[in-house]
Every structure is written in structure tokens, then in C-alpha cells.
Amino acid sequence: MPRKILIVEDEPVSAKVLQRMLMDAGYQDVVIASEAREALKLLLMDQFDLLLVDWVLPGYSGPELIRRIRAA
């Protein structure tokens, strides 16, 4: 199950819980970004199979992040 997942979540406990749940389910490559700009930088450096994005983030919202990704 070699899928690369990016979690974009500014609440550290929630991000870690989700990461642990995914890893326990067999996903070993699970990366956390705590804000939208950090997520964009990671997406420029690497490819991810799945993004899990919080609605409210520092900088700009989850929906705005998705719009920027689609426009890139």
C-alpha cells in the first residue's frame, strides 16, 4: 500500500492522531503540514496520492489552498 498522504492540519494533536490512524491502517508515508503555505511548499517538492485538508488554517483556508493547487 505505497501511498503518500499529506495531512494539512494546524491542530497538532488532531494531525498526530490522524497520522497514527493512517499508519496503523498500513499507510507508512504520511506527512503533516501545519499551514497552507507549508503544504504548498511540500507539494512543489514531492507528489502525494491523497491530501487531507482542514477547512480553517493559518494564512488562508482549506478551500483556498485547494483552489491554489488546482490553479498551479
C-alpha distances in whole Angstrom, upper triangle without the diagonal:
4,6,9,11,15,17,21,23,26,27,25,25,23,21,20,20,17,15,16,15,11,11,12,10,7,6,8,10,12,15,19,22,25,27,26,28,25,23,24,25,21,20,23,22,18,16,13,11,13,16,17,21,24,27,30,29,31,33,32,30,26,28,30,27,25,28,28,25,26,29,28
4,7,10,13,16,19,22,25,26,24,25,23,20,20,20,17,15,16,16,12,11,14,12,9,7,7,7,10,13,17,20,23,25,24,25,23,20,22,22,18,17,20,18,14,12,11,9,12,15,17,20,23,26,29,28,30,31,30,29,25,27,28,25,23,27,26,23,24,27,25
4,6,10,13,16,19,22,23,22,23,21,18,18,18,15,13,15,14,11,11,14,12,9,6,8,7,8,11,14,17,20,22,21,22,20,17,19,19,16,15,17,16,12,10,8,6,8,11,13,17,20,23,25,24,27,28,27,25,22,23,24,21,20,23,23,19,20,24,22
4,7,10,13,16,19,21,19,20,19,15,16,17,14,12,14,14,11,11,14,13,11,8,8,5,6,8,11,13,17,18,18,19,16,13,15,16,12,11,14,13,9,8,5,5,7,9,11,14,18,21,23,21,23,24,24,22,19,21,22,18,17,21,20,17,19,22,20
4,7,10,13,16,17,16,17,15,12,13,14,11,9,12,12,9,10,14,13,12,8,9,6,5,6,9,11,14,15,15,17,14,11,14,15,11,11,14,14,11,9,6,6,5,6,8,11,14,17,19,18,20,21,21,19,16,18,19,16,15,19,18,15,17,20,19
4,6,10,13,14,14,16,14,10,12,14,11,9,13,14,11,12,16,15,15,11,12,9,6,5,6,7,10,12,11,13,11,8,11,12,9,9,12,12,10,9,6,8,6,5,6,8,11,15,16,15,17,18,17,16,13,15,16,13,13,16,16,13,16,19,17
4,6,10,11,11,12,10,7,9,11,8,8,11,12,10,12,15,15,16,12,13,11,7,6,5,6,8,10,10,13,11,8,12,13,11,12,15,15,14,13,10,11,8,6,5,6,8,12,13,12,14,16,16,14,11,14,16,13,13,17,16,14,17,20,19
4,7,9,10,12,10,8,11,13,11,11,14,15,14,16,19,19,19,16,17,14,11,9,6,5,6,6,7,10,9,7,10,12,11,11,15,16,15,14,12,14,11,7,6,5,6,9,10,8,11,12,12,11,8,12,13,10,11,14,14,13,16,18,18
4,6,7,9,7,6,9,11,10,11,14,15,14,16,19,19,21,18,18,16,13,11,7,6,5,7,9,12,11,10,13,15,14,15,18,19,18,18,16,17,14,11,8,6,5,9,8,7,9,12,12,11,9,13,14,12,14,17,17,16,19,21,21
4,6,9,8,7,11,13,12,13,16,17,18,19,22,22,24,21,21,19,15,13,9,8,4,6,9,12,11,11,14,16,15,17,20,20,20,21,19,20,18,14,12,10,8,10,8,6,7,11,12,11,11,15,15,13,16,19,18,18,21,23,23
4,6,6,6,9,10,11,12,14,16,17,18,20,21,23,21,21,20,16,14,11,10,7,10,13,15,14,14,18,19,18,20,23,23,23,23,21,22,19,16,13,12,9,12,10,9,10,14,15,14,13,17,18,17,19,22,22,22,24,26,26
4,6,5,6,9,10,10,12,14,15,16,18,20,21,19,19,18,14,12,9,10,8,11,14,16,14,15,18,19,18,20,23,22,22,23,20,22,19,17,14,13,12,15,14,12,13,16,18,17,16,20,21,19,21,24,24,23,26,28,27
4,5,5,6,9,10,11,12,14,15,16,18,20,19,19,18,15,14,11,13,11,14,17,20,18,18,21,22,21,23,26,25,24,25,22,23,20,18,15,15,13,16,15,15,16,20,20,19,18,22,23,21,23,26,26,25,28,31,30
4,6,5,6,8,10,11,12,14,15,17,19,17,18,17,14,13,11,12,11,13,16,19,17,16,20,21,20,21,24,24,23,23,20,20,17,15,12,12,10,13,13,13,15,19,19,17,15,19,21,19,20,24,24,23,26,28,28
4,6,5,6,9,10,11,12,14,15,17,15,15,14,10,9,7,9,8,11,14,16,14,13,17,18,16,18,21,21,20,20,17,18,15,13,10,10,10,13,13,12,14,18,18,16,14,18,20,17,18,22,22,21,23,26,25
4,5,5,6,9,10,10,12,14,15,14,13,13,10,10,8,11,11,14,17,19,17,16,20,20,18,20,23,22,21,21,18,19,17,15,13,14,13,17,17,16,18,21,21,20,18,22,23,21,22,25,25,24,26,29,28
4,5,5,6,9,10,10,12,14,14,14,15,12,12,11,14,14,17,19,22,20,18,22,23,21,22,25,25,23,23,20,20,17,16,13,14,14,17,18,18,20,23,23,21,19,22,24,22,23,26,27,25,28,30,30
4,5,5,6,9,10,11,13,11,12,13,9,11,10,12,13,16,17,20,18,16,20,21,18,19,23,23,21,20,16,16,13,12,10,12,12,15,17,16,19,22,21,19,17,20,22,20,20,24,24,22,24,27,27
4,6,5,6,9,10,11,9,9,9,6,8,8,11,13,16,17,20,17,15,19,19,16,18,21,20,18,18,15,15,13,12,10,13,14,17,18,18,20,22,22,21,18,21,23,20,20,24,24,22,24,27,26
4,5,5,6,9,10,9,10,11,9,11,11,15,16,19,21,23,20,19,23,23,20,21,25,23,21,21,18,18,16,16,14,16,17,20,22,21,23,26,26,24,22,25,27,24,24,28,28,26,28,31,30
4,5,5,6,9,9,11,12,10,13,13,17,18,21,22,25,22,20,24,25,21,22,26,25,22,21,18,17,15,15,13,16,16,20,21,21,24,27,26,24,21,24,26,24,24,27,28,26,28,31,30
4,5,5,7,6,8,9,7,11,12,15,17,20,21,23,21,18,21,22,19,19,23,22,19,18,14,13,12,13,11,15,16,20,21,21,24,26,26,23,20,23,25,22,22,25,26,23,25,28,28
4,5,5,5,5,8,7,11,12,16,18,21,22,24,22,20,23,23,19,20,24,22,19,18,15,15,14,15,14,17,19,23,24,23,26,28,28,26,23,26,28,25,24,28,28,25,27,30,29
4,5,7,8,11,11,14,16,19,21,24,26,28,25,23,26,27,23,24,27,26,23,22,19,18,17,18,17,20,21,25,26,26,28,31,30,29,26,28,30,27,27,31,31,28,30,34,33
4,6,9,12,11,15,17,20,22,25,26,28,25,23,26,27,23,23,27,26,22,21,17,16,15,16,16,19,21,24,26,26,29,31,30,28,25,27,29,27,26,29,30,27,29,32,31
4,6,9,10,14,17,20,23,25,26,28,25,23,25,26,22,22,25,24,20,19,16,15,14,17,17,20,22,26,28,27,30,32,31,29,26,28,30,27,26,30,30,27,28,32,30
4,6,7,11,13,17,20,22,22,24,21,19,22,22,18,18,22,20,17,15,12,11,11,13,14,17,20,23,25,24,27,28,28,26,23,25,27,24,23,26,26,23,25,28,27
4,6,9,13,16,19,22,22,24,21,19,21,21,17,18,21,19,16,15,13,13,13,15,15,18,21,24,26,25,27,28,28,27,24,26,28,24,24,27,27,24,26,29,27
4,7,10,13,17,19,19,20,17,15,18,17,13,14,17,15,12,12,9,10,11,12,13,16,19,23,24,22,24,26,25,24,22,24,25,21,21,25,24,21,23,26,24
4,7,10,13,16,16,18,15,13,16,16,12,13,16,15,12,12,9,10,10,10,10,13,15,19,20,19,21,22,22,21,18,21,22,19,19,22,22,19,21,24,23
4,7,10,12,13,14,11,10,13,12,9,11,14,13,11,11,9,11,11,10,10,12,14,18,18,16,18,19,20,19,17,19,20,17,17,21,19,17,20,22,21
4,6,9,11,12,9,8,12,12,10,12,15,14,13,14,12,14,12,10,10,10,12,15,15,13,14,16,17,16,14,18,18,15,16,20,18,17,20,22,21
4,6,7,9,6,5,9,10,8,10,13,13,13,14,13,15,13,10,10,9,11,14,13,10,11,13,13,13,12,15,15,12,14,17,16,15,18,20,19
4,7,9,7,8,11,12,11,13,16,16,17,18,16,18,16,13,12,10,10,12,11,8,8,11,12,12,12,15,15,13,15,18,17,16,20,21,20
4,6,5,6,9,10,11,13,15,16,17,18,16,19,17,13,12,10,9,11,9,6,6,7,8,9,9,13,12,10,13,15,14,14,17,18,18
4,5,5,6,9,10,10,13,15,15,16,15,17,15,12,12,9,9,10,10,7,7,7,7,7,7,10,9,6,9,11,10,10,14,15,14
4,5,5,6,9,10,11,13,14,16,16,19,17,14,15,12,13,14,13,10,9,7,8,10,11,13,11,8,12,13,10,11,15,15,13
4,5,5,6,9,10,11,12,14,14,17,16,13,14,12,13,15,14,11,10,10,11,13,12,15,14,11,13,15,13,12,16,17,15
4,5,5,6,9,10,10,11,11,14,12,9,11,9,11,14,14,11,11,11,11,12,10,13,12,8,10,13,11,10,13,15,13
4,5,5,6,9,10,11,11,15,14,11,13,12,14,15,16,13,13,12,12,13,12,13,11,8,10,11,9,7,11,12,10
4,5,5,7,9,11,12,16,16,14,16,15,17,19,18,15,15,14,14,16,15,17,15,12,14,15,12,11,14,15,12
4,5,5,6,8,9,13,13,11,14,14,16,18,19,16,16,16,16,17,15,17,16,13,14,16,14,11,15,16,13
4,5,5,6,7,11,11,10,13,13,16,18,19,17,17,17,16,16,14,16,15,11,12,14,11,9,12,13,10
4,6,8,10,14,15,14,17,16,19,21,22,19,19,18,18,19,17,18,17,13,14,15,12,10,13,13,10
4,7,10,14,15,15,18,18,21,23,24,21,21,20,20,21,20,21,20,16,17,18,16,13,16,17,13
4,7,10,12,12,16,17,20,22,24,21,22,21,21,22,19,21,20,16,16,18,16,13,16,17,14
4,7,9,10,14,15,19,21,23,21,23,22,22,21,18,19,19,16,15,17,16,12,14,16,13
4,6,7,11,13,16,19,21,19,21,22,21,20,16,18,18,15,14,17,16,12,14,17,15
4,7,10,13,17,19,22,21,23,24,22,21,17,18,19,16,14,17,17,14,15,18,17
4,7,10,13,16,18,18,21,21,20,18,14,15,17,14,12,16,16,13,14,17,17
4,6,10,12,15,14,17,18,16,14,11,12,14,11,9,13,13,11,13,16,15
4,7,10,12,12,16,17,15,13,9,12,14,11,10,14,15,13,15,18,18
4,6,9,9,12,14,12,9,6,8,11,8,8,12,13,12,14,17,17
4,6,7,10,12,11,8,6,9,11,10,11,14,15,15,17,19,20
4,7,10,12,9,6,4,7,9,9,10,13,14,15,16,18,20
4,7,9,8,5,6,9,10,10,12,14,15,16,18,20,21
4,6,6,5,6,10,10,9,12,14,14,15,18,19,20
4,6,7,9,12,11,11,14,16,15,16,19,20,20
4,7,10,12,10,10,13,14,13,15,18,18,18
4,7,8,6,7,10,11,10,13,15,15,16
4,5,5,6,9,10,11,12,14,15,17
4,5,5,6,9,10,11,12,14,16
4,5,5,6,9,10,11,12,14
4,5,5,6,9,10,11,12
4,5,5,6,9,10,11
4,5,5,6,9,10
4,5,5,6,9
4,5,5,6
4,5,5
4,6
4
